[in-house]
Amino acid sequence: MTAQDIESRLTDLEIKLSFTEDLVDTLNTMVTRQQDHIDLLLNEVRRLREQAPEGGPAFRSLRDELPPHY
């Protein structure tokens, strides 16, 4: 291998590393946002469960609320 080949391979690796670092940063941002959203939804579910009457039905079908003509 010549010095030029080694330099070319090193440059290619540096470029790939740069793209990989950018991808990892982007994915990390996405995962952080998703975790924040999951936390928000879990808090909402907890709040809704606290509002539900004790001993009442845990699940209510929307079909029970359809008008009689359906």
C-alpha positions in Angstrom: 0.0 0.0 0.0 1.2 3.4 -0.8 1.0 6.4 1.4 -1.6 7.9 -0.9 -3.8 4.7 -0.5 -3.5 4.9 3.2 -4.4 8.6 3.2 -7.4 7.9 1.0 -8.6 5.1 3.3 -8.1 7.3 6.4 -10.1 10.1 4.8 -12.9 7.7 3.9 -13.0 6.5 7.5 -13.1 10.0 8.9 -16.0 10.8 6.6 -17.9 7.7 7.6 -17.2 8.5 11.3 -18.5 12.0 10.8 -21.8 10.7 9.3 -22.0 8.1 12.0 -21.6 10.7 14.8 -24.3 12.8 13.2 -26.6 9.8 12.9 -26.0 8.9 16.6 -26.8 12.5 17.7 -30.0 12.5 15.6 -31.1 9.2 17.0 -30.3 10.3 20.5 -32.4 13.4 20.1 -35.3 11.3 18.7 -35.1 8.8 21.6 -35.0 11.6 24.1 -38.1 13.2 22.6 -39.9 9.8 22.5 -39.1 9.2 26.1 -40.4 12.6 27.0 -43.6 11.7 25.1 -43.9 8.3 26.8 -43.5 9.9 30.2 -46.2 12.5 29.4 -48.6 9.7 28.2 -47.9 7.6 31.3 -48.7 10.6 33.5 -51.9 11.1 31.6 -52.9 7.5 32.0 -52.1 7.6 35.7 -54.2 10.8 36.0 -57.1 9.2 34.1 -57.0 6.1 36.3 -57.1 8.3 39.4 -60.2 10.0 38.1 -62.0 6.7 37.3 -64.7 5.8 39.8 -63.7 2.9 42.1 -65.4 -0.3 41.3 -66.7 1.1 38.0 -66.0 -0.5 34.7 -62.4 -0.3 33.7 -63.2 -0.3 30.0 -66.2 1.2 28.3 -66.9 0.3 24.7 -67.7 3.1 22.4 -70.4 0.9 20.9 -72.4 1.3 24.1 -72.7 5.0 23.3 -74.0 4.6 19.7 -77.5 6.0 19.1 -80.2 3.3 18.7 -80.6 3.7 15.0 -77.1 2.2 14.3 
